[in-house]
């Protein structure tokens, strides 16, 4: 029994780490702007296409850093073009803008690729097959949780022990007061999008090393599941987003292991409904009080 479940368990830990890297982007933006960046899954997809095209034109050791840079620039441009002009607009307007950016990026990718699926390049070492007990898997499956933990620890250290991190915490607590105290709000928000896009770029490399086909809409489902993970863990909480993503990744793969593959996606969204009904703030979310 364990021999049969082990490959699914490994896959669950791996995909959970990949969801976590996307979920952290959602939770950071929400923590500061109280905005769900619906385009985040499409930025993740764009990182996959960047690697496909860059790797075809240059060596991988040049292409990989350029993919990260291009993804970060895309996240920065999206924030400046779609969100910054609406800083004082009603929240509904910003949400509609986020949905619009998501569809714009999807359609741009359809136009550039002709709607054809692209084969993700083989990354040295990460794409190699290894054997763990009775299970055979790719190195990406093993290194994903390690990389995820290292990146999240580095992010938490940045937020707790640097000047920009202190500014992020101040803005997340009270946007208007932070602005009055001289904090450069636009710089803090842009840095948040930059960090989220950087994590999405790393997540895309790990994800597409296992799932090697890139299509314009492939980021929608991982993006939605990462969003559910962020809500489940307590949106605005980075450790909560990571734990929520890991639990979702493991649970959906265990469901596949016991023969209910059809319901693996449904489980994620059923979990979202249960969480919103019984604990709307999530596992680690803080209750907030609105001033009247």
N, C-alpha and C positions, 0 to 999 in steps of 0.2 A: 504493500500500500504506500509506504513512504517513498519507495523507489519511483512510483508513478507520480506522486505529488511533488517531489523535489524539483523537477524542471519547472513546474508551474510556480512553485514558491520562489525560486531564484528569479524567474521572469517577473513575478509580482514585486519583489524588492527593487529590481532594476527599473521597471516602468514607474513604480512609486517614486523613485528618486528623480526620474525625468519629469513627472507631474509636479514634484516639489519645486523644481527649478522654475517652472512656469508659474506655479501658484504663488511663489514669493513675489514675482512681478505684480500679480494682481493685488496681493495684500499690501504691498508697499504703496502703490498708487492710491488704493482705497484709504489707507491709513492717513495719507496727507490730504488728498483731494476729496475724499468721500465719493470717489468715482470708480465705477467698474470699467476698466479699459478693454472694451470688447474687441479691439483690434489686436490684442496681445497674442492670441493664437495665430493670427495671420502674420505677425512679425516673426513668430517661431517658424512658420512655413516659409516665409521669405528667406530666412537664414538657410533653410534646406536648399532652396533654389540657388542662392548665392554660391553655396559650395559646389553644386552641380556645374554651374557655368565657370566659376573661377578655376576649379580643378581641371576643366577641359582646356584651359588656356595657359596654365602655369603650374609649377610644381606644388605638391600638397603643402610643403613646409612654408610656402609663400601664401597659398590660397587660404589655409586655415586661419591665420591671423587677420587676413583681409576680410574674411567672412564675419569675424567678430566685430571689426571696425565698421563694416558696411551695415550690420544689424544695429549696432549702437547708433550710428548716424540716422538710420531709418526711424528708430524710436524717438530720437531727438527731434527730427523733422516733424513727425506726427504730432508730438506735443506742442511744438511751436506753431504749427499751421492750424491744427484742428481744435486744440484745447486752450492755448494761451489767449486767443481773442475772446473766448467765452468765460474768462475768469470770474466776471461778476454777473454772468447770465444765470437764469434759473437752472437748477440741477437737471431738469428734464431736457433742456436744450443741449447740455453737455453730453447727456446720455445718448441723445439722438445723433449728435455729431460722432460719438464713438462708434455707434452702429454703422453710420455712413462711411467712416474710415475703414471699417472692417470689410464692407462690401466693395469699396473702392480698391483696396489692396487685392482682394480676391479676383476682381475683374481685370485688374492690371496683370496679375499672374496668368489668368486665362489667356489674355491677349498676347503676352510675351511668349508663352509656351505653346500656344495653339491648343490648349486644353489637353495636351498629351502628357502622360505620366513620364517622369524622368528617373533614370537609374542613379541612385546616390553612389558616389565613388567609394571604393574600399579604402578605409583609413588604416594605415599601418598599425600593427599591434592591437588596436582597439577592436578591429574586425576579425581577429584570429579566433579560431575555435579552440576551446579548452575543455577538459573533462573534470568534473567534480563528482566523485563517487560514481553513481550510475548515470549521471546526467551529463550531456554534452551541450555546451552553450558558447556564446561569444564572450570575449574578454570584456566587452562593453557592459555585459550583465553584472560582472564582478566589480568593475571599477566605478560604475555609476553611483552606488550608495556611498562609496568612499569620497568621490569627488563632490557629491552633493553635501555631505557633512562638512567637508573642508571649506567649501564655498559659503555655506550658511554660517559656520563659525566665524569666518573672516568678515562676513557681512555684519554679524552681531557685534563683533569687535569694532568695526568701523562706526556703527551707529552709536555705540556706548562710549567710545574713547577718542573720537575725532571731532573737529570743529563742525564739519558738514553734518556729521551724525547728530550732534547736539542740536543743530539748526533743524534737522528733520524731525527730531523728537518734539521740539518747540512748536513747529508748524502743525504737527499732527495733533497736538494738545489744543492749541488755540490759534487758528489761522490769522485772525485780525490782530490779536495782541502781538504775535510774533512779528507781524509787519510793522506795527507801531514801534517795536523795540529795535528796528533797524535791520532785521534779517532780510536778505534778498530773496524774496519768495520765489521769483522766477528761476533763479539759479538752483534753489533747493528742489523745486519741482522737476526741472530739467535733469538734475542729477539722479532723481528717483527713476525717471524713465530710462536714463542711460544704464543704471544698474540693472533694472528689470530686463532691458533688451540684451545686456551682456549675458545674464543668466539664461535667457531664452536661446541665445546663440549656442552656448555650451550644451544646453539641454537638447537642442536640435541635432548636434553632432552625435550625442549618445543615442538619441532616439532613432535616427535614421541609419545608424550603424547596425541596428537590429531589424528595423522595418525599412527596407532599402528603396522603396518606391516613393517618389515625391510628386504629389498632385496639388493643384491650387487650393483645394478644400481640405487637405489632409490634417491641417492644424486645428480644424473646428472641434473635433471630438476630444483630442488631448487638452485643448483650451478649455472646453466646457468642464471636463473632469477635474482639471486643475482649479477652476473656479469653485466647483463643488468642494474640493479639498480645502480651499481657503475658507469657505463658509463653514465647513464641518469643524475645522480646527479653531475657528474664531477669526473672522476676517479682520485684518489689522495686526494679527499676531504672527510673527515669522516662525517661531517654533511650532505653533498650532498648524500653520500651513504645511510644514514639513511632515508632521505626524499624521495629519489628515490625508496627505497625498500617499504616504507609505501604507496606511491602513486600506485606502481605496485600491491601490495597486495590488496589494496582497490578496484582498478579498475577491476582487474580480477575477484574478487568476486561479484562486482556489475554487471558485464557482465553475470555471472552465474545466478544472481537474476532475470535478465530480460529475461532469457530463451535462452541465446546464449552460453551455457557451452562449446560447441565444439570449440568456437573461443577464449576462455579465455587464452589459451597458445599462440595462434597466435598473440593476441593483444600485448603481451610482446615483441615479436621479431619484430613486425611491428613498435612498439615504438622505438626500437633500431635503425631501419633503418631511421626513421624520425629524430631522434636525430643526428645521424651521418651525415645526409644530411644537416640539417639546423643549428645545433650547435654542431660541433664535440667535443668541450671541455666539453659539458654537462652544466647543470644548474649553477654549482658553480665552474667549472673547470677554471684554469688560462691558458691564452695563453702563450705559451713558444716560445722563439726565439732560433733557432739553430745557433751556431757560425760556420762560414765557414772558 
